Amino acid sequence: MPFIDELVARLPEPIRRLAMQHHELIKFALVGGTTFVFDLAIFYALTFTVLEPKPVVARIISGTLATILSYILNREWAFKNRGGRERHHEALLFFAISGIGVILAAAPLWVANNVFDLRSNVSTTELVVLDFILGFLIGNLLQMGFRFWALRKFAFPVEQLRGGDAGSTDLHPTDAELIDEELGHA
């Protein structure tokens, strides 16, 4: 993503160093923001049309589709310097972890609808706000914390070696060369 690379390069040195130290978290958050918008659009498209009486089903469908997009973006960008597993094993772990995440994201909405029967006591406007707060704010915070931890630990566990340790002919790369490699320019 050249725009982001350019943005990081323009940051003042202490902030740039901090951004490079936490590059995976920042990339994970950007992927999450992208899939959040995608998830939200699918969810509301479904709840305002064919799945209006079934918001939990709509949330699971939208979460599943967002998970597929998330795998592609996380694998190819956020965690591209990690690996150590065969692709099919990594994908299986990613989708298992993300499946748990989808359930975590839907849980507050399920509790509100099935334990407290919230849908029968509120107006449409209040319902939209409650669905957003429960399904997207609270649910996604639960999901995001769990997924970041579990993806790094299980699906993408080992950072790939860099420079001479990775078999490069450049045995002693400079910090600028490592940053270029980290940003995907190498």
Buried (B, 14 or more C-beta within 10 A) or exposed (E): EEEBBEEBEEEEEEEBEEBBEEBBEBBBBBBBEBBBEBBBEBBBEBBEEEBEEBBBBBBBBBBBBBBEBBBEBBBEBBBBBBBEBEEEEBBEBBBEBBBBBBBBBBBBBBEBBEEEEBBEEEEEEEBBEBBBBBBBEBBBEBBBEBBBEBBBEBBBBEEEEBBEEEEBEBEEBEEEBBBBBBBEEB
